[in-house]
Amino acid sequence: MQWNICVVGAGKIGQMIATLLKMSPNYAVTLADYDLSALAAVASLGVPTRQIDAKDPVDLARGLAGFDAVISAAPYFLTPAIAGAAKEVGAHYFDLTEDVAATEAVRRLATDSATVFMPQCGLAPGFVGIAGAALAAEFDTLDSLHMRVGALPKFPTNALKYNLTWSTDGLINEYCNPCDAIVNGARVKTAPLEDYERLGHDGVEYECFNTSGGLGTLPETLEGKARAVSYRSIRYPGHCDILKMLLHDLGLERRRDLLKEIFETALPRTDQDVVLVYCTAKGLINGQLREKSLINKSFSRRIGGQVWSAIQVTTAAGVLGVVDLVRRGTLPQSGFVRQEQVALADFLETEFGQLYRAGDADHMTMAAE
């Protein structure tokens, strides 16, 4: 059965989602935004467009009527309105938000819904939760699960060793908001930019530290089943110290508008990026203490005659993989659905999940130690 999908938000991720849907025989797609210049800029994609004002409930509901599913690739603060309109018109709803409050709003809408409400479906949260849950399931008794994700420039040049690759608002949220975790078996809030660690992969050294939103609902699912669960962002060494200076010493954590202006003025965007997912779990298997890791590395690539960044590909594949599983009936058909309800093998078998398998020979590796 072919689904008709509306993608709300014609930014970089929305464009990638629409392109992948257009290439699939299983979907028809319309790309919606309020900004007519943004819609004009995507004319080359050959995708139908529609102007919708997400801040106007009446226009939003009218614009979403008739679609089987709605995917929000809009800023996180529009999430509750878009999800509410999707419920009003009887469409399945998916989004990419890392914002905890927005996710709670979606969960409330899902309580008595006849359709699926599945937030946090991108990369992190999103694919990393699917991967982390699969890794945790390998253990008879899980002690710890640590998930780390980085969307990084392949060729860092500035002092931050960072380029903008996705939403600036989402990035600042990650750096400033409290982080969910499990510590000593209990769910807690931890401080962003803390729990610093170093790791290496393929001869490259990285640093990691707490950031908000990446775990999704996993701490809730694993509470009482693991001693420690955490999510950390991967960056090149030196990034964290500069962030602490900007946020704490200069007080920009209280001036997010100014911080956004600085980032968007001083940090160029790049499509030459790499996305690294690095999950590690420890626990008991057949009475023995074991450790296993799942590592996935993605690069920018050419799809449909155009070069797309790694963060665009992995984020779009994250949400579309679960959309495809709902369309097939593999996942529940109503109510709130969590990422950890998705079997990794099922996700990777979809036409979109297969994008995580492409690339170098060690693109998807699972290692036991």
N, C-alpha and C positions, 0 to 999 in steps of 0.2 A: 504494500500500500504506500502510495506517495504522500508525503506530508507537505503542507504549505506552511512555510515558516516566515515570521517577521523578525528581522534582526534590528533592534533599536540601538542606534549609535553607529555613525558612519566613520568612526576613527580608524586607527590602524588595525585594531583587533577585529572590529566589525567588518572591515573590508576583507580580511582574511577568512572570516567565518562565511561571509556571503560568497566568496570565490569558491571555497571548498564545497558549499552546498550546491552552487550552480553546476559544478563539474559532476555531481552525483545524479544518477537517474532516479534516486529515491526521494528527491526533494525538489520543491519549487521555493524560491526565496525572493523576498522583498526587503530592501535595505531602507530603514527609516531614520530620519533625523529632523530637527527643527531648522537647522542651519542650511539654507538653500545653496550656499557656496560650497559647503561640505558635500552635499549631494551632487552638485555639478562636477566636483573634482573627481568623483568616482564613476563618471559616465563611461570611462574606458573599460570598466569591469563588465559592462553589458548586463547589469542586474537591474531589474525594476526598482524604482525608488519611490518614496512617499514622504511628504512633509508631515510630521506629527509633533505636536507640542507636548512633551512629557510633563510639563508643569500645569497643563490644563486637563483636568480629569475627564471632561466631556469629549474633548478632541482626542485624547489618548484612547479612551474606550472605543470611540467611533473608528479610529485608525487601526485598532487591533482586531476588530470584529472580523470573523470569517477565517482566521488562521488556526491551524491545528496546534501550533506552538509558538511561543515568544521567547527569544533569547535577548536578554539585556546586556549590551556591551556599552552601556551609558555609564556616566559617573555614579559612584556608589550612593550619593545622596538622592538620586532619582529612583533607586531600587524599590522602596515601598510603593510609590505611585505606579510604577510599571507593573509590578507584581499584582497590585490590587486591580488594575485594569484587566490583566490577563485572567484573573479569577472571574471578574464580571462578565467577560465574553466567553468563558468556558475553554480557555486555551491552556495547554501545558506551559509551565514557566521554568526557565533556566537562566542563571546569571553567572558572573565572574567575580562577584564582590569578595573582598577580603575583610569588609567592615562587619564587626560583630553585631552592632546594633541593627544594621540593615538586615542581616541574616535572621535575627530574632523576629523582625517584622514579617519576613517571609514565612517563618515557621508558624506564626500566629495565623496568617492567611491560609495556611495548609490544613489547619485543624479539621475543618469540615468540607474540604474541597473534593470535588469529583474528578479533578485533574491533578497531575504531578506538580509539585513545587520543589525544585532542586537547585538551591543556590550554591555558590562557591565551587563552580565547575571548571575553572581554568587550569592553571599550572599549580599554583600554591596560594590558596587552597585549590584542590582539584585532583589532578593526577597524582600529586605527592601523597595524598590521603589514600588513594587506591593502592599505590605502591607500598606505602607504609603498612596498611592493613594486611596486604598479602605477605609481607615479610613477617609481621607479628604472628600470622597464622601458622608459620613454619615451626613454632615453638610449643612444646607441651605446657611450659610455664614461662611467661614473658617477664624478664627483669626490666629491660630498658629498650626504648625505641627513640632514636634521635634522627630527625629528618632535616636535611639542609638543602637549600635550593639557591642558585645564583643565576641571574641573567646579566651577563657581563660583556663588555667589549672585547673582541679578539685582540685588539691592538690598543691597549690603554696608553694615553699620552699625558693626561693632566694629573695634578696632585691627588685628586680623589680616586684616580684610576677607574673612572666610571663615566658612562654615557647614558643619557636617557633612552630607554628602550620601550617604556610603557607609560601608564598613567602617572603623572607627577603627583596628583592628589593621593593616589593609592600608595605611592612610594613614601610620601610624608606620613601617611597613616601608619605604615609599617614601622617607621622609625620613632614615632611619638606615642603610640597607643600602648596600653598594657598588653602583655602577652599571655595567652593561655598555656598551661603546662601541667604536668603531673609531677609532683615532688614528694618523695616518701609515701607514695601510694594515694595521695590526695590531690584533687584539682586545685590549682592556685593561680594567681596572677603574678607574673614576674615582670621585671623592668626591661624595657627595650634597651638594646645596645650592651646588655650584660651577658654573663656566661660565655665569655670570649674563649675561642679555641682556634688552633691552627690545624690544617690538614693539607695533604698533597694528593694530586692525581695527575697521571701522565707527565710527571716531571715538573708540574706547576704548583707553586705554593699558594694557598688561600687562607683567609681568615673567616671565622664565622661568629655570629652573635645573635642574640634574641631579637626577633622582630614580630610584630603583631599579625594575627589573622591566618597564618599559613597552615595551622593544624585543622581548621574547620571544626567539625564536631568530634574529632577523634579523641580528645581528652575525655569527653563525656562518655564515649563508647568504651574506653579502656580504663576508666576509673575503677579501682579495686582489682584490676587484672594485671597491672604493671606498676613497678616501683617508680619509674621515671619515664616521662615522655616529653619531648621538646621539639621546637621548630626554630631553626636559625637560618639567617640569610648568609650566602657565600659572597665574599668580596675579595679583591686583591689586598694584600697587607698594607696597612696605613689608612684605609678608608674609615675605620671605626673611630680612630683618634680624632680625625678632622670633623667627623659628625658630632662627636661629643663637644668639641670646641664650639661648633656652630650652634648646636641645640642648647647646651647647658651654659657654657661660658658667655656666649653672646646673647642667650635668651631667645633664640629663634623658635624654640619649641612653643613659645607663647605668641609667636608671629608667623603662623603657618602661611599666611598670604604673602609675606615678604620672602619667606624661605622658598615658596613656589616660584616667585618672580626671579630670585637669584638662580635657582636651578635651571629654569627655562631660558634665562638670559645667558648663563655662563657655561652650561653643559650641552654640547651639541648632541643631536640624535644620531644613531648609527644603525645600519642594517647589517653590519659586519659584527655579529655577536655570537655568543655561545651560551647555551643554557645547560647547567650542570645540576643534576638531581643526585644526591648522595645520602642514602638512608642506611642506617646501621642498627641492628637489633641484637640483643644479648639475652640468653635465658637457658632453660633446660630442655634438652631433647634426649629422650630415653635415659634420663637420669644424669646426663653429662652436660656441663656448662659449655655452651657453644655461642659463637658469634657469626652473624651473616650480614652481608651488605648487598644492597642493590644500587647500581650506579647507571645512570642514563645521561648521555651527552648528546646534545643536538646543536646543529649549526644552521645558519641561514641557507636557503636553497631556492632553486627555481621551480615554481609551480605555475602551470597555465601560462607559460611564456614570460613570467615576471619573477624577480627575486624578492623573496619574503624573508624577514628576519626570523631568527630562531625563536624569539619570544612570541612573535605572531603565530608561527606554526604550532608551537607546543601549547599555547593557550587556546587557540581555536580547536586543535585536535582534542584537547581535554574536554571541552564542553560538547563538541559534536560526537565524540565517542559515546558519552552517556545518553545524549539525545537519540542516537541510533539504537541503543539498547532499550530505551523506553518505547521507541517506535516498533521494535520487534516484539515487545512484550516480555523481554528478558528481565526487566526491572518492574517494580510495582507500578500500577497504572493510576494511582491517586495518592494524595497526601504528601507528607514531607519525606524526601528520600535523601539519605546521607551518602557521601562519597564512599565510605567504607562498606556500603552494601554492594558495591560494584566489584565483581571478580576481575582481577588483573588480566587473567587469560581471556575472559570474554571481551574486555575493553580492547586489548591488543589485537583481537581478531576482527574488530570492526574496520570498515574502510578508512576511518579517520584515525583510530588508535594505531593503525599500522605505520603512521607517520613517525611514531616514536621508535619504530624499529629501523628506520632508514638511516644511512650514514656510514660511519666507520664500522669495522668488524666488531669492535667492543661497544657498540652503541648502546646495547642493552645487556648488561652483565649482572649476574647474581653470583656472589662469591661467598664461600663458607670458610671460616678460619677455625 
